[in-house]
Amino acid sequence: MTDAIDAIDPVASLLAVLDLRDAGARTTEDIFTGVSQPMPFGRVYGGQVLAQSIVAASRTLPPERTVHSMHGYFLRPGDPADGITFSVDRIHDGRSFSTRRTQAFQAGVPIFSMIASFQDDDPGLEHAEPMPEGIPRPEDLPPLDAASLHPLSRRAIADSPVEVVHVPSPVYTAVEGPHVPRQAVWMRTRRALPDDPAVHRAALAYLSDLTIQEPILRGHGVPWSTRGLRVASLDHAMWWHRPGRVDDWLLYVQESPNARGGRGLSTGRIYTREGSLLASVAQEVMVRVPSE
């Protein structure tokens, strides 16, 4: 296995990064290794290492005990040209719940640290916040004008395994319409994934890091193309509520309740096209906008 993979087929690239190699157990840890997708911006995509960490932790548990929550910190930018080592600590195993700590390393230093909780499928009370009404379907929205984007942005979109359709419009080069700290995004993988529910849970984590930063930018009229703009994910939390497929259209409803001190908070809810709530997400982001 090489340290980086070819992104000719973006979905095959996604499946390759989720296919970790078991390097065996040490005295107190289980060790796995993985590769990275090539990235035009020169650093590992945070959603990738997040999804890989979920896969690594899941490999230490029976398949019926599935992830329901995670909390992680992005510590350092990763190099997509180098492999990643994942160490998993088996913190706790109970009758219904298990807890795992996963750290991702490159060059001997951690780039991501996560604690995740896993649970057997249990009956119980059930309710969910309904999907917002009045949001246009993805097929009713205009296609992205890729020719208007910077070449690196065009390459990043072309190499992504995920289709993204913004509501009301993307913020790559301009913020159209009212400057409000909220948006909705339709997402799905570019082609079908295997039926394995574990793959779809990990892929859902992968796409949860896409666009979650944008409500902060949209609220202040700051497009991604702003010269000197610096944005970096600081931490990430996610809760899986129900199973679902990532190769069907999903609606990611996002808003930012606060920004201050060079940091912004974004939250999101991910729904199936039919309105079932699959997951909730929260992320704090470093945002530094150059002065005039």
C-alpha positions as CSV (number, residue, x, y, z in Angstrom):
1,M,0.0,0.0,0.0
2,T,1.4,3.4,-1.0
3,D,1.1,6.5,1.2
4,A,-1.1,8.4,-1.3
5,I,-3.7,7.1,-3.8
6,D,-4.7,8.1,-7.3
7,A,-8.0,10.1,-7.5
8,I,-9.0,9.1,-11.0
9,D,-12.2,7.7,-9.5
10,P,-13.1,9.8,-6.5
11,V,-15.5,7.3,-5.0
12,A,-12.9,4.5,-5.3
13,S,-10.5,6.9,-3.7
14,L,-12.9,7.3,-0.8
15,L,-13.4,3.6,-0.3
16,A,-9.6,3.1,-0.5
17,V,-8.9,5.6,2.4
18,L,-11.6,3.8,4.5
19,D,-10.0,0.4,3.9
20,L,-7.5,0.5,6.8
21,R,-4.7,-2.0,7.3
22,D,-4.6,-3.9,10.6
23,A,-1.1,-3.5,11.9
24,G,-1.8,-5.7,15.0
25,A,-2.3,-5.0,18.7
26,R,0.3,-3.7,21.1
27,T,0.2,-4.0,24.8
28,T,-2.5,-1.3,25.3
29,E,-3.4,-0.3,21.7
30,D,-4.7,-1.6,18.4
31,I,-2.8,-0.1,15.5
32,F,-4.1,0.5,12.0
33,T,-2.6,2.3,9.0
34,G,-4.2,4.2,6.1
35,V,-3.5,6.3,3.1
36,S,-4.8,9.8,2.1
37,Q,-6.5,11.2,-0.9
38,P,-4.5,13.6,-3.0
39,M,-5.5,17.2,-2.1
40,P,-4.8,20.3,-4.3
41,F,-4.4,22.5,-1.2
42,G,-1.6,20.3,0.2
43,R,-3.1,19.1,3.5
44,V,-5.3,16.2,4.5
45,Y,-9.0,16.8,4.4
46,G,-10.3,16.8,8.0
47,G,-13.4,14.7,7.2
48,Q,-11.1,12.0,5.8
49,V,-9.1,11.5,9.0
50,L,-12.3,11.8,11.0
51,A,-13.9,9.0,9.0
52,Q,-10.8,6.8,9.2
53,S,-10.6,7.2,13.0
54,I,-14.2,6.0,13.2
55,V,-13.3,3.0,11.0
56,A,-10.3,2.2,13.2
57,A,-12.3,2.3,16.4
58,S,-15.1,0.3,14.9
59,R,-12.6,-2.5,13.9
60,T,-12.1,-3.2,17.7
61,L,-15.8,-4.0,18.2
62,P,-18.4,-6.5,17.0
63,P,-20.4,-5.2,14.0
64,E,-23.6,-4.9,16.0
65,R,-22.1,-2.3,18.3
66,T,-22.1,0.8,16.2
67,V,-20.9,4.4,16.7
68,H,-23.5,6.9,18.0
69,S,-21.3,9.8,19.0
70,M,-17.8,11.3,18.6
71,H,-15.8,14.3,19.8
72,G,-12.5,15.1,18.2
73,Y,-9.8,17.8,17.9
74,F,-7.8,18.6,14.8
75,L,-4.3,19.2,16.2
76,R,-2.1,19.7,13.2
77,P,-2.5,19.8,9.4
78,G,-1.8,16.4,7.8
79,D,0.4,15.8,4.7
80,P,-1.6,13.8,2.1
81,A,1.6,12.4,0.6
82,D,2.3,10.5,3.9
83,G,0.5,7.5,5.4
84,I,-1.4,7.8,8.7
85,T,-1.1,5.6,11.7
86,F,-4.2,5.1,14.0
87,S,-3.9,3.9,17.6
88,V,-7.1,2.8,19.3
89,D,-7.4,2.5,23.1
90,R,-10.1,0.3,24.4
91,I,-11.2,2.5,27.2
92,H,-14.4,0.8,28.2
93,D,-16.7,-2.1,27.3
94,G,-20.0,-2.4,29.0
95,R,-23.2,-4.4,28.4
96,S,-24.6,-1.9,25.9
97,F,-22.0,0.7,25.4
98,S,-18.3,0.9,24.5
99,T,-15.8,3.8,24.5
100,R,-12.8,4.1,22.3
101,R,-10.0,6.7,22.0
102,T,-8.4,7.0,18.6
103,Q,-5.3,9.1,17.7
104,A,-4.1,9.7,14.2
105,F,-0.3,10.1,13.8
106,Q,2.0,11.3,11.1
107,A,5.8,11.5,11.6
108,G,5.3,10.4,15.2
109,V,3.1,13.3,16.2
110,P,-0.7,13.3,16.5
111,I,-2.7,15.2,13.9
112,F,-6.2,14.3,15.2
113,S,-7.5,12.9,18.5
114,M,-11.0,11.5,19.1
115,I,-13.1,9.8,21.7
116,A,-16.2,7.9,20.3
117,S,-19.0,5.9,21.9
118,F,-20.6,2.8,20.5
119,Q,-23.9,1.1,21.4
120,D,-25.9,-2.0,20.6
121,D,-29.3,-1.3,19.0
122,D,-31.7,-0.8,21.8
123,P,-35.5,0.1,21.9
124,G,-36.5,3.4,23.5
125,L,-38.3,6.7,23.2
126,E,-38.1,8.4,19.8
127,H,-38.7,11.8,18.3
128,A,-36.8,14.1,15.9
129,E,-36.7,17.7,14.7
130,P,-38.5,17.7,11.4
131,M,-36.8,18.7,8.2
132,P,-37.4,22.3,7.3
133,E,-40.0,22.9,4.7
134,G,-39.7,24.9,1.4
135,I,-36.2,23.9,0.6
136,P,-35.8,23.3,-3.2
137,R,-34.9,19.8,-4.3
138,P,-31.4,19.3,-5.8
139,E,-32.7,18.8,-9.3
140,D,-34.5,22.1,-9.2
141,L,-31.3,24.1,-8.4
142,P,-29.0,25.5,-11.1
143,P,-25.7,23.6,-11.8
144,L,-22.4,25.1,-10.5
145,D,-20.6,27.3,-13.0
146,A,-17.2,25.6,-12.5
147,A,-15.6,27.8,-15.2
148,S,-15.9,30.8,-12.8
149,L,-13.8,29.1,-10.1
150,H,-10.1,29.2,-9.4
151,P,-8.3,26.2,-11.0
152,L,-7.5,24.7,-7.6
153,S,-11.1,25.0,-6.5
154,R,-12.2,23.4,-9.8
155,R,-9.8,20.5,-9.2
156,A,-10.9,20.1,-5.6
157,I,-14.6,19.8,-6.7
158,A,-13.8,17.5,-9.6
159,D,-11.7,15.2,-7.4
160,S,-14.3,15.1,-4.6
161,P,-16.3,11.8,-4.2
162,V,-19.3,13.9,-3.0
163,E,-21.7,16.0,-5.1
164,V,-22.6,19.2,-3.4
165,V,-25.6,21.5,-4.3
166,H,-26.0,24.7,-2.2
167,V,-29.2,26.4,-1.2
168,P,-29.4,29.2,-2.1
169,S,-26.0,29.3,-3.9
170,P,-22.3,28.5,-3.2
171,V,-19.9,30.9,-1.5
172,Y,-16.8,30.0,-3.5
173,T,-16.3,33.4,-5.3
174,A,-19.2,35.6,-4.0
175,V,-21.9,35.5,-1.4
176,E,-25.2,36.2,-3.2
177,G,-28.4,37.2,-1.4
178,P,-28.8,38.2,2.2
179,H,-25.7,37.8,4.5
180,V,-27.3,35.4,7.0
181,P,-25.4,32.7,9.0
182,R,-27.3,29.8,7.7
183,Q,-27.6,27.6,4.6
184,A,-28.7,24.2,3.4
185,V,-26.7,21.9,1.2
186,W,-27.7,18.7,-0.7
187,M,-25.0,16.0,-0.8
188,R,-24.5,12.5,-2.0
189,T,-21.6,10.4,-3.3
190,R,-21.1,10.5,-7.0
191,R,-22.0,6.8,-7.4
192,A,-23.3,3.9,-5.3
193,L,-21.4,2.6,-2.3
194,P,-21.3,-1.0,-1.0
195,D,-24.3,-1.9,1.1
196,D,-22.2,-2.3,4.3
197,P,-23.8,0.0,6.9
198,A,-20.4,0.6,8.5
199,V,-19.2,2.2,5.2
200,H,-22.1,4.5,5.1
201,R,-21.6,5.6,8.8
202,A,-18.0,6.4,8.1
203,A,-18.9,8.2,4.8
204,L,-21.4,10.2,6.6
205,A,-18.7,11.4,8.9
206,Y,-16.6,12.2,5.9
207,L,-19.1,14.5,4.4
208,S,-20.1,16.1,7.7
209,D,-16.9,18.2,7.6
210,L,-17.8,19.5,4.1
211,T,-19.3,23.1,4.1
212,I,-20.0,23.1,7.8
213,Q,-17.7,26.2,8.1
214,E,-19.7,28.1,5.4
215,P,-22.6,29.6,7.5
216,I,-19.9,31.7,9.4
217,L,-18.6,33.0,6.1
218,R,-22.0,33.5,4.5
219,G,-23.2,35.5,7.6
220,H,-20.4,38.1,7.0
221,G,-20.4,38.1,3.2
222,V,-17.0,36.5,3.0
223,P,-16.4,34.1,0.1
224,W,-13.8,31.3,0.1
225,S,-11.8,33.3,-2.6
226,T,-11.2,36.2,-0.2
227,R,-7.4,36.9,-0.5
228,G,-5.7,36.1,2.8
229,L,-8.6,34.3,4.3
230,R,-7.6,31.5,6.8
231,V,-10.0,28.9,7.9
232,A,-9.2,25.7,9.9
233,S,-11.4,23.3,11.7
234,L,-10.6,23.2,15.4
235,D,-12.9,20.4,16.7
236,H,-15.8,18.3,15.6
237,A,-18.7,16.6,17.3
238,M,-21.2,14.2,15.7
239,W,-24.1,12.1,16.8
240,W,-25.5,9.3,14.6
241,H,-29.3,9.0,15.1
242,R,-30.5,6.6,12.4
243,P,-29.0,4.5,9.6
244,G,-29.1,5.9,6.1
245,R,-27.3,5.7,2.8
246,V,-24.8,8.4,1.7
247,D,-25.2,7.5,-2.0
248,D,-28.8,9.0,-1.9
249,W,-29.4,12.7,-1.7
250,L,-29.0,14.1,1.9
251,L,-30.0,17.5,3.1
252,Y,-27.4,19.2,5.4
253,V,-29.1,22.1,7.2
254,Q,-26.4,24.4,8.8
255,E,-26.3,27.5,10.9
256,S,-23.8,29.5,12.9
257,P,-25.1,30.7,16.3
258,N,-21.9,32.6,17.2
259,A,-18.6,34.0,15.9
260,R,-16.0,35.9,18.0
261,G,-12.3,36.2,18.7
262,G,-11.2,34.6,15.5
263,R,-13.5,31.6,16.1
264,G,-16.9,30.6,14.8
265,L,-19.3,27.9,15.8
266,S,-21.4,26.0,13.3
267,T,-24.1,23.3,13.8
268,G,-25.9,21.1,11.4
269,R,-28.5,18.4,10.9
270,I,-28.4,15.8,8.2
271,Y,-31.7,14.5,6.8
272,T,-32.6,11.9,4.1
273,R,-34.5,13.2,1.1
274,E,-37.7,11.7,2.8
275,G,-37.1,13.8,6.0
276,S,-35.6,11.2,8.4
277,L,-33.0,12.8,10.7
278,L,-29.7,10.8,10.4
279,A,-27.2,12.9,12.3
280,S,-26.4,16.1,14.2
281,V,-23.1,17.9,13.9
282,A,-21.2,20.7,15.7
283,Q,-17.9,22.3,14.8
284,E,-15.8,25.2,16.0
285,V,-13.7,26.9,13.3
286,M,-10.8,29.3,13.3
287,V,-11.6,32.1,10.9
288,R,-9.2,34.9,10.2
289,V,-10.2,37.5,7.7
290,P,-7.6,40.1,6.6
291,S,-8.3,43.7,7.4
292,E,-9.1,46.1,4.5
